[in-house]
Amino acid sequence: MDKDTSEIIDTLNVILAKMASKDDIAELRAEMATKRELTELREEMRAGFLELRSELKDIRQRLDELDASVGNISGFAKEIDHLIERVSAIETHLGIERKIAA
């Protein structure tokens, strides 16, 4: 054999070694997910996402309600502080000593 023929045969042997056999392809097909399995997975994920969205919506609503409640409470705190300042001013004006129990 001449050099060129030898190189061609070596190249073909490399190609043949890298090619997949029928058994390799059958094994790959057995491991691959079918369209039905993918469809079922999508449906399961969709249902899960709907559940998550519903739960997140509920959490968001509860947080908004808490935010509104806390907002109202902070308004009362400001009113109480204002009233304490007015009472202190009245006490000072009347000369009443405040005794704070520790």
Secondary structure per residue as TSV (DSSP state, phi and psi in degrees):
chain	resnum	aa	ss	phi	psi
A	1	M	-	360.0	142.6
A	2	D	-	-87.5	175.2
A	3	K	H	-63.9	-42.5
A	4	D	H	-64.2	-43.3
A	5	T	H	-64.4	-40.0
A	6	S	H	-63.0	-41.6
A	7	E	H	-65.8	-40.4
A	8	I	H	-63.8	-44.2
A	9	I	H	-64.3	-41.5
A	10	D	H	-62.1	-42.5
A	11	T	H	-63.9	-44.2
A	12	L	H	-62.7	-38.9
A	13	N	H	-63.5	-39.7
A	14	V	H	-63.9	-44.8
A	15	I	H	-62.0	-45.4
A	16	L	H	-62.9	-36.1
A	17	A	H	-67.4	-32.2
A	18	K	H	-86.6	-15.4
A	19	M	S	-72.5	146.8
A	20	A	-	-84.0	141.2
A	21	S	-	-87.9	172.9
A	22	K	H	-60.2	-38.3
A	23	D	H	-64.5	-40.2
A	24	D	H	-61.6	-44.2
A	25	I	H	-66.6	-41.0
A	26	A	H	-63.0	-40.2
A	27	E	H	-65.0	-42.1
A	28	L	H	-62.8	-42.7
A	29	R	H	-64.2	-36.1
A	30	A	H	-66.9	-33.0
A	31	E	H	-82.2	-22.7
A	32	M	S	-71.4	147.0
A	33	A	-	-76.2	144.9
A	34	T	-	-86.0	167.3
A	35	K	H	-60.2	-38.1
A	36	R	H	-63.8	-43.9
A	37	E	H	-63.3	-40.5
A	38	L	H	-65.7	-39.9
A	39	T	H	-63.7	-43.6
A	40	E	H	-63.1	-39.9
A	41	L	H	-63.7	-43.4
A	42	R	H	-61.0	-43.6
A	43	E	H	-63.5	-41.7
A	44	E	H	-63.8	-42.5
A	45	M	H	-66.0	-41.7
A	46	R	H	-60.2	-45.1
A	47	A	H	-63.4	-41.7
A	48	G	H	-63.4	-42.0
A	49	F	H	-66.3	-37.1
A	50	L	H	-62.7	-40.7
A	51	E	H	-62.2	-46.2
A	52	L	H	-62.5	-43.5
A	53	R	H	-61.1	-41.7
A	54	S	H	-63.6	-44.6
A	55	E	H	-65.2	-41.9
A	56	L	H	-63.7	-38.4
A	57	K	H	-63.2	-42.3
A	58	D	H	-64.0	-44.7
A	59	I	H	-61.6	-43.2
A	60	R	H	-61.6	-43.0
A	61	Q	H	-62.9	-43.8
A	62	R	H	-65.5	-38.4
A	63	L	H	-64.6	-40.3
A	64	D	H	-62.8	-40.2
A	65	E	H	-64.6	-42.4
A	66	L	H	-63.1	-41.0
A	67	D	H	-60.4	-43.3
A	68	A	H	-64.7	-40.9
A	69	S	H	-64.8	-45.0
A	70	V	H	-65.4	-37.0
A	71	G	H	-60.1	-41.7
A	72	N	H	-66.8	-40.6
A	73	I	H	-63.8	-42.8
A	74	S	H	-64.6	-31.2
A	75	G	H	-64.9	-40.1
A	76	F	H	-65.7	-39.3
A	77	A	H	-61.1	-40.7
A	78	K	H	-64.0	-41.3
A	79	E	H	-63.9	-42.0
A	80	I	H	-63.2	-45.3
A	81	D	H	-58.4	-42.1
A	82	H	H	-63.8	-43.3
A	83	L	H	-63.9	-40.6
A	84	I	H	-62.0	-40.8
A	85	E	H	-62.1	-42.8
A	86	R	H	-66.1	-42.2
A	87	V	H	-63.3	-42.4
A	88	S	H	-61.1	-41.8
A	89	A	H	-64.2	-41.6
A	90	I	H	-65.2	-44.0
A	91	E	H	-61.2	-43.1
A	92	T	H	-62.9	-43.3
A	93	H	H	-63.1	-38.5
A	94	L	H	-84.6	-10.0
A	95	G	T	77.6	26.2
A	96	I	-	-87.8	129.4
A	97	E	-	-85.0	139.2
A	98	R	-	-98.2	128.3
A	99	K	-	-108.3	114.2
A	100	I	-	-98.2	121.6
A	101	A	-	-79.1	132.5
A	102	A	-	-92.9	360.0
